[in-house]
Amino acid sequence: MPTQPTPHEEAQPVHVPVLAERCLELLAPALTADADRPHPVLVDATLGLGGHSELVLERLPEVRVIGIDRDPDALARSRDRLAAHGDRFVAVHATYDQIPQVLAEHTADGRAQAVLMDLGVSSMQLDQAGRGFAYAQDGPLDMRMDTSTGVTAAELLAEAPEAELRRILLSYGEEKFAGRIAAAIVARRDTDPVVRTGQLAELVRDAIPAPARRRGGNPAKRTFQALRIAVNAELEVLARAVPAAIASVSVAGRLVVMSYQSLEDRIVKRALAAGATSRTPPGIPVELPEHRPYLRLLTHGAETASPEEIATNPRSASVRLRAAEVVRDREEAA
């Protein structure tokens, strides 16, 4: 089998940021410079290749952008891409639940005027076979967003008990054949362990009933999603990150989040709905000040991409965008 190129050897993919103009439209009112705040701060909490950040830096010349990413390769590429903007852009190696710590280090007051989150795996990561995210390309089964730390997907498959593998596939991939797939992984791992994406895709295809292979796209899609989420603890990090972002945004600031699957979107929806709902107990005729909502929703439900955008940027097909404005300090609502 030929050796796969390293990520830096592979061609850099063409990066088209999802719903870029809509994100800018939602973020811009919070990023207007004034005498009290001449350089508003945007935290791009999932920097990737920096497409959204680049648009903000070009269109809003007074804004500073703090880009966060756990992927060292993404940080290196975005630094190169955005180098022309000088000290208006800084890239930080961190997970997005560390927004408060990042802001404490890089701002005077520990606050941002806006936060953007573009969740899930990036197009860059999918396009690099050596990263192990894509079932359509053969490569080592890694799946770590931060390749400097943590357990790979191959190591997880080699070590996790069958019951845990079944739980991961069912909970994070909503895979109804989770039991069959987990059993197949365990049955072969002493003699022929699954260490490459091609092996895993073939195993999933063979483990599920023939009729299920012919509908719903690639049968390995849900398994790959589930393992990626487990390897990177994505849902646990997101559940901490959304409240942390809300608490870090100044009053009149905004949070914009794009999700690409129901498990992510559910976490975001619940956090924003909780902040936009009064906590005054039923039966009290006057809303108690300390129980007033601290968020105002800016979208009606989740917004989706237009057919035109989907045609030019297929990654946008599954996006769900939600946004909110901070109307009072969340600490007052505690």
C-alpha positions as CSV (number, residue, x, y, z in Angstrom):
1,M,0.0,0.0,0.0
2,P,1.5,3.4,-1.0
3,T,2.6,5.7,1.8
4,Q,0.2,8.6,2.3
5,P,1.5,12.2,2.1
6,T,1.8,14.2,5.3
7,P,-0.7,17.0,5.7
8,H,1.8,19.7,4.7
9,E,2.7,17.8,1.6
10,E,-0.9,17.6,0.4
11,A,-2.3,20.4,-1.7
12,Q,-4.1,23.1,0.3
13,P,-7.8,22.7,-0.4
14,V,-9.9,25.5,-1.7
15,H,-11.7,26.9,1.3
16,V,-15.1,28.4,0.9
17,P,-16.5,29.6,4.3
18,V,-20.2,28.6,4.9
19,L,-22.8,31.4,5.1
20,A,-20.0,33.9,5.2
21,E,-22.1,37.0,4.2
22,R,-24.9,36.0,6.6
23,C,-22.4,35.6,9.5
24,L,-21.0,39.0,8.7
25,E,-24.4,40.6,8.6
26,L,-25.2,39.2,12.1
27,L,-21.9,40.0,13.6
28,A,-21.3,43.5,12.2
29,P,-23.7,45.4,14.5
30,A,-21.7,44.2,17.6
31,L,-18.4,45.1,16.0
32,T,-18.9,48.8,15.3
33,A,-16.0,50.9,16.6
34,D,-16.7,53.9,18.7
35,A,-14.8,56.3,21.1
36,D,-15.2,53.9,24.0
37,R,-14.2,50.8,22.0
38,P,-12.0,51.8,19.0
39,H,-11.0,48.2,18.3
40,P,-13.9,45.7,18.9
41,V,-12.9,42.1,19.3
42,L,-14.3,39.1,17.5
43,V,-13.4,35.6,18.7
44,D,-13.4,33.2,15.8
45,A,-13.6,30.1,18.1
46,T,-13.2,27.6,15.3
47,L,-10.6,29.3,13.1
48,G,-9.9,26.6,10.6
49,L,-8.4,28.1,7.4
50,G,-9.6,31.6,8.5
51,G,-12.2,32.3,5.8
52,H,-14.7,33.9,8.1
53,S,-12.0,35.9,9.9
54,E,-10.5,37.1,6.6
55,L,-13.9,38.5,5.6
56,V,-14.3,40.4,8.9
57,L,-10.8,41.8,8.8
58,E,-11.3,43.0,5.2
59,R,-14.8,44.5,5.7
60,L,-14.4,45.9,9.3
61,P,-11.0,47.6,9.4
62,E,-11.1,48.5,13.1
63,V,-11.9,45.0,14.4
64,R,-9.4,42.7,16.1
65,V,-9.8,39.0,15.6
66,I,-8.7,36.3,18.0
67,G,-8.7,33.0,16.3
68,I,-8.9,29.8,18.3
69,D,-8.2,26.3,17.0
70,R,-7.0,23.0,18.5
71,D,-5.5,22.0,15.2
72,P,-1.8,23.2,14.9
73,D,-1.9,22.7,11.1
74,A,-4.9,24.9,10.8
75,L,-3.3,27.6,12.9
76,A,-0.1,27.6,10.8
77,R,-2.1,28.0,7.6
78,S,-4.4,30.7,8.9
79,R,-1.4,32.7,10.3
80,D,0.0,32.6,6.8
81,R,-3.3,33.6,5.2
82,L,-4.0,36.5,7.5
83,A,-0.4,37.7,8.0
84,A,-1.1,40.9,6.0
85,H,-3.5,42.1,8.8
86,G,-0.7,42.4,11.3
87,D,-1.5,42.6,14.9
88,R,-5.2,42.9,14.2
89,F,-5.2,39.1,14.1
90,V,-3.8,36.6,16.6
91,A,-4.0,32.9,16.5
92,V,-4.2,30.8,19.7
93,H,-3.8,27.1,20.1
94,A,-6.7,26.1,22.4
95,T,-10.2,24.5,22.5
96,Y,-13.2,26.8,22.2
97,D,-14.3,26.0,25.8
98,Q,-11.2,28.0,26.8
99,I,-12.5,31.3,25.5
100,P,-12.5,33.0,28.9
101,Q,-8.8,32.1,29.5
102,V,-7.9,33.2,25.9
103,L,-9.7,36.6,26.4
104,A,-8.1,37.1,29.8
105,E,-4.7,36.8,28.1
106,H,-5.3,38.8,25.0
107,T,-7.7,41.6,26.0
108,A,-7.7,44.3,28.8
109,D,-11.2,43.4,30.1
110,G,-11.5,39.8,29.3
111,R,-14.5,40.4,27.0
112,A,-15.3,40.1,23.3
113,Q,-17.9,41.9,21.4
114,A,-18.7,38.9,19.3
115,V,-18.0,35.2,19.1
116,L,-18.3,33.0,16.0
117,M,-18.4,29.1,16.1
118,D,-18.3,27.0,12.9
119,L,-18.6,23.5,14.4
120,G,-17.5,20.1,13.2
121,V,-14.7,18.9,11.0
122,S,-13.2,21.4,8.6
123,S,-13.0,21.0,4.9
124,M,-9.2,21.0,5.3
125,Q,-9.3,18.1,7.7
126,L,-11.6,16.1,5.4
127,D,-9.5,16.7,2.4
128,Q,-6.3,15.4,4.0
129,A,-6.3,11.6,3.8
130,G,-3.5,11.5,6.4
131,R,-5.8,12.9,9.0
132,G,-8.2,10.0,8.9
133,F,-11.5,11.9,8.9
134,A,-12.8,10.8,5.5
135,Y,-14.3,7.5,4.6
136,A,-13.9,8.2,0.9
137,Q,-10.1,8.3,1.1
138,D,-7.8,5.6,2.6
139,G,-5.4,6.8,5.3
140,P,-4.3,6.1,8.9
141,L,-7.3,6.1,11.2
142,D,-6.3,9.1,13.4
143,M,-9.2,11.6,13.6
144,R,-7.6,13.8,16.2
145,M,-8.2,17.5,15.6
146,D,-5.1,18.2,17.7
147,T,-2.5,15.7,16.5
148,S,-0.2,16.6,19.3
149,T,-2.2,14.9,22.0
150,G,-4.9,12.4,22.8
151,V,-5.9,8.9,21.6
152,T,-6.4,8.1,17.9
153,A,-9.5,6.5,16.5
154,A,-7.4,3.4,15.8
155,E,-6.3,3.2,19.4
156,L,-9.9,3.7,20.5
157,L,-11.1,0.8,18.4
158,A,-8.2,-1.4,19.7
159,E,-8.8,-0.7,23.4
160,A,-12.5,0.1,24.1
161,P,-14.8,-2.6,25.3
162,E,-17.4,-3.8,22.9
163,A,-20.2,-2.2,25.0
164,E,-18.4,1.2,24.9
165,L,-18.0,1.0,21.1
166,R,-21.7,0.2,20.8
167,R,-22.6,3.2,23.0
168,I,-20.3,5.6,21.0
169,L,-21.8,4.5,17.7
170,L,-25.4,4.7,18.9
171,S,-25.1,7.9,20.9
172,Y,-22.8,10.0,18.7
173,G,-23.7,8.5,15.3
174,E,-27.3,7.5,15.9
175,E,-26.3,4.2,14.1
176,K,-29.0,1.6,14.4
177,F,-26.6,-1.2,13.5
178,A,-24.2,-0.1,16.3
179,G,-24.2,-3.6,17.9
180,R,-23.3,-5.4,14.6
181,I,-20.5,-2.9,13.8
182,A,-19.0,-3.0,17.4
183,A,-19.0,-6.8,17.4
184,A,-17.3,-6.9,14.0
185,I,-14.5,-4.6,15.2
186,V,-13.9,-6.6,18.4
187,A,-14.0,-10.0,16.5
188,R,-11.1,-9.1,14.3
189,R,-8.9,-6.8,16.4
190,D,-6.6,-9.5,17.7
191,T,-5.7,-10.8,14.2
192,D,-6.5,-7.9,11.8
193,P,-7.0,-4.7,13.8
194,V,-8.7,-1.8,12.1
195,V,-6.0,0.9,11.6
196,R,-7.0,2.6,8.3
197,T,-10.0,4.4,7.1
198,G,-10.5,2.1,4.2
199,Q,-10.6,-0.9,6.5
200,L,-13.2,0.7,8.7
201,A,-15.4,1.7,5.8
202,E,-15.2,-1.8,4.4
203,L,-16.0,-3.4,7.8
204,V,-19.1,-1.2,8.3
205,R,-20.3,-2.0,4.8
206,D,-20.0,-5.7,5.5
207,A,-21.5,-5.6,8.9
208,I,-24.8,-4.0,8.1
209,P,-27.7,-5.7,6.1
210,A,-27.5,-5.4,2.4
211,P,-30.7,-3.3,2.0
212,A,-29.3,-0.7,4.4
213,R,-26.2,-0.2,2.2
214,R,-28.3,1.0,-0.7
215,R,-29.9,4.0,1.0
216,G,-28.9,7.1,2.9
217,G,-25.4,7.7,1.3
218,N,-22.2,6.0,2.4
219,P,-23.0,3.5,5.2
220,A,-19.8,4.4,7.0
221,K,-20.9,8.1,7.5
222,R,-22.5,7.7,10.9
223,T,-19.6,5.5,12.2
224,F,-17.0,8.0,11.2
225,Q,-19.0,10.8,12.7
226,A,-19.4,9.0,16.0
227,L,-15.7,8.1,16.3
228,R,-14.6,11.6,15.5
229,I,-16.9,13.0,18.1
230,A,-15.6,10.5,20.7
231,V,-11.9,11.0,19.9
232,N,-12.2,14.8,20.2
233,A,-14.8,14.9,23.0
234,E,-16.7,17.3,20.8
235,L,-20.0,17.3,22.5
236,E,-18.5,17.7,26.0
237,V,-16.4,20.6,24.8
238,L,-19.3,22.2,23.1
239,A,-21.6,21.9,26.1
240,R,-19.0,23.9,28.1
241,A,-18.1,26.3,25.2
242,V,-21.5,27.8,24.5
243,P,-22.1,29.0,28.1
244,A,-18.5,30.2,28.3
245,A,-18.9,32.2,25.1
246,I,-22.1,33.8,26.3
247,A,-20.5,34.8,29.6
248,S,-17.5,36.3,27.7
249,V,-19.5,38.5,25.3
250,S,-20.1,42.1,26.5
251,V,-23.7,43.5,26.6
252,A,-24.9,44.2,23.1
253,G,-22.5,41.7,21.8
254,R,-23.4,38.7,19.7
255,L,-22.9,35.0,19.3
256,V,-23.3,33.1,16.0
257,V,-23.0,29.3,15.9
258,M,-23.2,27.0,12.9
259,S,-23.9,23.3,13.5
260,Y,-23.8,20.5,11.0
261,Q,-25.6,17.6,12.8
262,S,-28.5,17.3,15.3
263,L,-26.4,16.5,18.4
264,E,-24.5,19.8,18.1
265,D,-27.5,21.8,17.2
266,R,-29.5,20.5,20.1
267,I,-26.8,21.7,22.6
268,V,-26.7,25.1,21.0
269,K,-30.5,25.4,20.7
270,R,-31.0,24.6,24.4
271,A,-28.3,27.0,25.6
272,L,-29.6,29.9,23.6
273,A,-33.3,29.1,24.5
274,A,-32.4,29.0,28.2
275,G,-30.8,32.4,28.0
276,A,-33.7,33.9,26.1
277,T,-36.4,32.7,28.5
278,S,-37.5,34.5,31.6
279,R,-36.9,32.6,34.9
280,T,-39.6,34.4,36.8
281,P,-41.7,31.7,38.6
282,P,-45.2,31.1,37.2
283,G,-47.9,33.1,38.9
284,I,-45.8,36.2,39.6
285,P,-47.5,39.1,37.7
286,V,-44.3,41.2,37.4
287,E,-41.1,39.9,35.9
288,L,-38.4,39.9,38.5
289,P,-35.3,41.9,37.3
290,E,-32.8,39.2,38.2
291,H,-34.8,36.6,36.2
292,R,-35.1,38.6,33.0
293,P,-33.6,36.9,29.9
294,Y,-30.0,37.7,29.2
295,L,-30.2,36.8,25.5
296,R,-32.3,38.0,22.6
297,L,-32.6,35.5,19.7
298,L,-31.6,36.9,16.3
299,T,-32.8,34.0,14.2
300,H,-36.2,32.3,14.1
301,G,-35.2,28.7,14.7
302,A,-32.2,27.6,12.7
303,E,-31.4,29.2,9.4
304,T,-30.2,27.1,6.5
305,A,-28.2,27.7,3.4
306,S,-29.9,28.7,0.1
307,P,-30.0,26.3,-2.8
308,E,-27.6,28.6,-4.6
309,E,-25.0,28.4,-1.8
310,I,-25.4,24.6,-1.6
311,A,-24.8,24.3,-5.3
312,T,-21.5,26.2,-5.0
313,N,-20.5,25.0,-1.5
314,P,-21.8,21.5,-0.8
315,R,-20.6,21.6,2.8
316,S,-23.3,24.1,3.5
317,A,-26.1,21.6,2.8
318,S,-26.4,20.5,6.4
319,V,-25.7,23.8,8.2
320,R,-28.0,25.1,10.9
321,L,-27.2,28.6,12.0
322,R,-28.4,30.2,15.3
323,A,-27.5,33.6,16.7
324,A,-28.3,35.7,19.8
325,E,-27.5,39.1,21.3
326,V,-26.5,39.5,24.9
327,V,-28.9,42.0,26.5
328,R,-27.6,41.9,30.0
329,D,-24.6,40.5,31.8
330,R,-25.2,36.8,32.5
331,E,-23.5,37.0,35.9
332,E,-26.5,39.1,37.0
333,A,-28.8,36.3,36.0
334,A,-27.0,33.7,38.2
